[in-house]
Amino acid sequence: MNLQKVISGFFFILAMTLNFGFFYGDIHNPAMHSSYELFAALVISLIATVLKIGDKTQIGSVLLASSLVADIQLIAAVIVWTVVGINSTLDAGTMSTIVSLSGGAFLANITSVILYIGETLKSKR
């Protein structure tokens, strides 16, 4: 068993599931989306990105690109939540923007996990 692959896979899948946990729920209702879960999704996504940096294969480049997309979208969601949350309460429009950004990151996470599974299935023992 390759411990590096286990750790990488753990963080790739954890990033996706945390992001889904934040994304799931009524898009306009701030009570259904935890700021702590969004922050956790961002931190785990950044860790997953760091784990992808050392891979010098073609699929590694695509994995890194998809992870960077997820990071940028989650960072944007956190910035919107922070800027608007400091100045006022979150309204439905702002919450839908935050959740939509998280949804884009979730799609990038799904792409990353599918590529990771495909790479794992193709690799020789």
Backbone bond lengths (Angstrom), bond angles and torsions (degrees), N, CA, C in turn:
res aa  C-N    CA-C-N  psi(-1)  N-CA   C-N-CA  omega(-1)  CA-C   N-CA-C  phi
1 M - - - 1.448 - - 1.534 108.30 -
2 N 1.309 115.85 136.67 1.454 121.93 -179.63 1.539 108.53 -94.66
3 L 1.334 116.15 109.35 1.464 121.07 -176.51 1.534 111.81 -62.10
4 Q 1.325 117.18 -36.18 1.469 120.71 178.24 1.524 110.82 -60.66
5 K 1.338 117.00 -42.23 1.473 121.09 178.83 1.527 110.90 -66.48
6 V 1.333 117.26 -37.46 1.466 120.76 179.11 1.527 110.08 -64.45
7 I 1.321 116.68 -47.14 1.463 121.06 -179.02 1.533 110.40 -64.90
8 S 1.326 116.72 -45.11 1.468 120.33 178.86 1.522 111.01 -60.84
9 G 1.322 116.39 -49.46 1.460 120.43 179.73 1.517 112.07 -59.84
10 F 1.330 116.39 -39.25 1.461 120.93 177.98 1.527 110.69 -58.53
11 F 1.325 117.41 -48.43 1.462 120.12 -177.58 1.526 112.18 -72.02
12 F 1.346 118.38 -33.61 1.463 120.53 177.74 1.529 109.83 -63.09
13 I 1.319 115.71 -46.97 1.462 120.30 -177.44 1.529 110.95 -72.62
14 L 1.329 117.65 -38.15 1.462 120.36 177.71 1.523 111.05 -63.30
15 A 1.334 117.23 -39.95 1.471 120.64 177.40 1.529 110.19 -60.58
16 M 1.322 116.18 -42.64 1.461 119.91 -179.41 1.531 111.20 -66.59
17 T 1.326 117.58 -44.84 1.462 119.78 -176.46 1.526 112.22 -69.95
18 L 1.331 117.77 -37.44 1.464 119.72 175.80 1.521 111.14 -64.35
19 N 1.319 115.65 -41.21 1.460 119.91 178.27 1.528 110.55 -63.63
20 F 1.336 116.89 -41.52 1.458 119.98 177.42 1.525 110.81 -63.24
21 G 1.321 116.93 -40.44 1.454 120.58 178.87 1.511 112.46 -59.45
22 F 1.324 116.14 -38.40 1.462 119.20 176.35 1.524 111.00 -72.44
23 F 1.305 116.90 -42.76 1.466 123.14 -174.48 1.525 112.51 -66.60
24 Y 1.328 116.90 -35.26 1.468 121.46 -174.01 1.530 111.08 -69.40
25 G 1.303 116.47 133.60 1.459 121.76 177.74 1.515 110.48 129.57
26 D 1.319 115.45 175.86 1.463 122.12 179.77 1.528 109.09 -61.49
27 I 1.306 115.93 122.28 1.462 121.47 -173.36 1.531 112.38 -63.28
28 H 1.317 118.18 -26.00 1.463 121.40 -175.98 1.527 114.01 -96.66
29 N 1.318 117.99 -6.53 1.452 121.33 -173.82 1.535 111.00 -101.32
30 P 1.330 118.77 105.89 1.474 120.92 -179.12 1.530 113.45 -61.70
31 A 1.325 117.95 -24.87 1.464 120.75 -179.36 1.527 112.23 -67.67
32 M 1.328 117.93 -19.47 1.464 121.64 -178.44 1.532 112.80 -91.45
33 H 1.320 117.48 0.61 1.460 121.25 -176.40 1.528 108.82 -131.86
34 S 1.320 115.78 115.73 1.458 121.44 -175.61 1.526 111.24 -86.58
35 S 1.317 115.97 132.26 1.471 119.70 176.26 1.526 110.55 -65.88
36 Y 1.328 116.77 -31.50 1.466 120.14 177.91 1.522 111.67 -66.27
37 E 1.310 116.03 -37.65 1.458 119.92 178.66 1.530 110.82 -69.35
38 L 1.324 117.09 -37.72 1.465 120.18 176.04 1.527 110.23 -63.60
39 F 1.318 117.35 -43.75 1.461 120.94 179.03 1.530 110.62 -64.16
40 A 1.328 117.80 -42.04 1.470 121.24 177.95 1.532 110.52 -62.99
41 A 1.331 116.92 -40.87 1.465 120.72 177.91 1.525 110.67 -61.55
42 L 1.329 116.82 -40.04 1.461 120.53 178.58 1.527 111.28 -65.85
43 V 1.315 117.86 -46.85 1.471 121.28 -178.15 1.533 110.56 -62.43
44 I 1.323 117.37 -46.54 1.471 120.49 -179.68 1.525 110.28 -66.52
45 S 1.307 117.78 -36.75 1.466 120.68 176.89 1.527 111.28 -63.56
46 L 1.323 116.82 -39.98 1.469 120.09 177.11 1.528 111.25 -65.29
47 I 1.336 117.06 -38.79 1.470 120.65 176.61 1.526 109.91 -63.53
48 A 1.333 116.91 -43.76 1.468 120.80 178.38 1.530 110.90 -61.07
49 T 1.317 116.89 -37.71 1.464 120.52 178.01 1.524 111.14 -63.91
50 V 1.304 116.83 -44.27 1.470 120.73 178.85 1.528 110.24 -60.75
51 L 1.320 117.62 -38.42 1.464 120.79 179.49 1.526 111.96 -67.43
52 K 1.318 117.77 -24.27 1.465 121.59 -179.31 1.522 112.82 -85.19
53 I 1.322 117.95 -13.05 1.465 120.62 -173.66 1.526 113.08 -64.12
54 G 1.310 119.66 -36.00 1.461 122.00 -175.31 1.512 115.66 -75.34
55 D 1.328 119.16 -13.85 1.459 122.72 -176.24 1.525 109.63 -75.84
56 K 1.341 116.65 121.29 1.464 120.90 -176.02 1.527 113.01 -102.30
57 T 1.330 117.55 11.65 1.463 120.45 179.27 1.528 110.28 -84.90
58 Q 1.333 115.58 169.10 1.462 120.73 177.82 1.528 110.24 -63.95
59 I 1.325 116.83 -43.81 1.462 119.96 179.09 1.525 109.96 -65.69
60 G 1.326 117.22 -31.87 1.464 121.12 176.37 1.515 111.86 -62.87
61 S 1.329 116.36 -36.07 1.466 120.52 177.04 1.520 111.56 -65.75
62 V 1.320 116.39 -41.30 1.466 120.53 179.08 1.525 110.00 -69.31
63 L 1.331 117.22 -39.48 1.463 120.95 176.41 1.526 110.80 -60.47
64 L 1.316 116.55 -43.92 1.457 120.71 179.03 1.530 111.03 -64.61
65 A 1.327 116.32 -42.16 1.474 119.77 179.07 1.527 111.08 -61.94
66 S 1.316 117.55 -43.70 1.468 119.77 -179.89 1.522 110.80 -66.61
67 S 1.300 116.66 -34.91 1.462 120.51 178.11 1.528 111.20 -69.21
68 L 1.311 117.08 -38.82 1.466 120.50 177.42 1.528 111.27 -65.05
69 V 1.324 116.58 -37.48 1.472 120.16 176.25 1.522 110.13 -61.35
70 A 1.335 116.44 -46.28 1.465 120.41 178.72 1.527 110.77 -60.79
71 D 1.339 116.76 -42.81 1.466 120.53 -179.94 1.526 111.46 -61.22
72 I 1.318 116.66 -46.37 1.459 120.97 -177.93 1.532 110.53 -62.72
73 Q 1.323 116.31 -41.54 1.470 118.75 -179.62 1.525 111.22 -68.65
74 L 1.325 117.40 -39.78 1.465 119.84 178.32 1.530 111.25 -68.68
75 I 1.319 117.07 -38.03 1.472 120.11 176.73 1.533 109.40 -62.43
76 A 1.332 116.58 -42.93 1.468 119.75 178.15 1.530 110.82 -61.93
77 A 1.330 117.47 -41.20 1.469 120.83 179.31 1.526 110.63 -63.74
78 V 1.326 117.12 -41.95 1.469 120.91 179.10 1.531 110.38 -65.87
79 I 1.318 116.96 -40.00 1.472 120.12 178.99 1.525 110.51 -63.78
80 V 1.338 116.94 -45.59 1.465 119.82 179.12 1.521 109.96 -60.58
81 W 1.326 117.38 -46.17 1.467 120.91 -179.16 1.524 110.58 -61.51
82 T 1.339 116.26 -42.68 1.464 120.52 -178.60 1.525 111.83 -67.22
83 V 1.321 117.71 -48.08 1.458 121.43 -177.06 1.528 110.99 -65.27
84 V 1.313 117.00 -47.21 1.457 119.94 -178.81 1.525 110.60 -73.20
85 G 1.317 117.57 -38.82 1.456 121.32 -178.33 1.512 113.50 -65.15
86 I 1.326 117.29 -30.58 1.464 120.98 178.08 1.529 110.34 -72.30
87 N 1.319 116.87 -40.61 1.460 121.26 -174.86 1.521 114.66 -83.79
88 S 1.333 117.97 -28.08 1.463 120.40 -177.31 1.526 109.38 -163.75
89 T 1.306 115.60 -176.86 1.461 119.66 175.31 1.524 109.16 -82.74
90 L 1.314 115.20 156.62 1.460 120.00 -178.80 1.521 110.39 -76.42
91 D 1.318 116.65 127.31 1.454 120.34 174.59 1.531 108.99 -97.79
92 A 1.319 115.97 176.44 1.469 120.73 -175.68 1.528 111.97 -63.43
93 G 1.317 117.75 -37.81 1.461 120.82 -179.28 1.520 112.44 -66.16
94 T 1.322 115.84 -43.69 1.461 119.48 178.84 1.518 110.81 -66.94
95 M 1.326 116.50 -40.87 1.465 119.82 179.52 1.517 111.18 -63.98
96 S 1.331 117.28 -37.72 1.464 119.47 178.60 1.528 110.71 -66.78
97 T 1.328 117.77 -33.07 1.465 120.73 175.46 1.521 110.67 -65.32
98 I 1.323 117.09 -45.27 1.462 121.68 -179.76 1.522 110.35 -62.90
99 V 1.330 116.86 -46.30 1.464 120.65 -178.71 1.531 110.48 -67.66
100 S 1.327 117.91 -35.58 1.463 120.66 177.46 1.524 111.70 -64.85
101 L 1.318 116.65 -41.24 1.471 119.86 175.68 1.527 110.58 -62.02
102 S 1.321 116.19 -41.50 1.458 120.54 176.77 1.531 110.83 -63.84
103 G 1.322 117.23 -36.60 1.462 121.07 177.25 1.521 112.39 -63.25
104 G 1.324 116.56 -39.58 1.466 120.04 175.47 1.521 111.28 -63.33
105 A 1.319 115.64 -41.51 1.471 120.03 177.06 1.523 110.09 -64.49
106 F 1.329 117.06 -37.63 1.461 120.92 178.88 1.525 110.74 -62.65
107 L 1.326 117.56 -41.13 1.467 120.33 176.86 1.531 111.49 -63.47
108 A 1.331 116.78 -39.20 1.464 120.03 176.30 1.528 110.55 -65.03
109 N 1.343 117.36 -38.47 1.466 121.03 176.62 1.527 111.30 -64.31
110 I 1.324 117.04 -41.34 1.463 120.48 177.71 1.523 110.18 -61.27
111 T 1.323 116.69 -44.66 1.463 121.30 177.88 1.519 110.20 -58.19
112 S 1.314 116.64 -45.24 1.451 121.81 -179.44 1.528 111.80 -62.10
113 V 1.315 116.88 -45.33 1.467 120.44 -179.15 1.527 110.95 -67.13
114 I 1.323 118.02 -40.12 1.465 120.59 178.03 1.527 110.42 -62.98
115 L 1.328 116.97 -44.12 1.469 120.02 177.48 1.525 111.19 -63.31
116 Y 1.314 117.06 -40.52 1.462 121.41 179.32 1.530 110.93 -63.11
117 I 1.334 116.86 -43.18 1.458 120.39 178.39 1.529 110.26 -65.50
118 G 1.332 116.84 -42.73 1.462 120.94 177.67 1.510 112.14 -60.80
119 E 1.314 117.02 -42.28 1.461 121.37 178.13 1.522 110.71 -64.59
120 T 1.306 116.62 -39.98 1.465 121.18 179.46 1.526 110.87 -65.72
121 L 1.322 117.10 -41.10 1.454 120.37 179.79 1.531 112.22 -68.45
122 K 1.324 117.31 -31.10 1.458 121.42 179.59 1.528 113.53 -78.77
123 S 1.316 117.10 -24.77 1.467 119.84 -174.19 1.527 111.02 -68.16
124 K 1.312 113.95 146.88 1.469 120.58 179.18 1.516 109.40 -83.59
125 R 1.286 115.74 152.99 1.470 120.26 178.65 1.489 110.55 -77.37
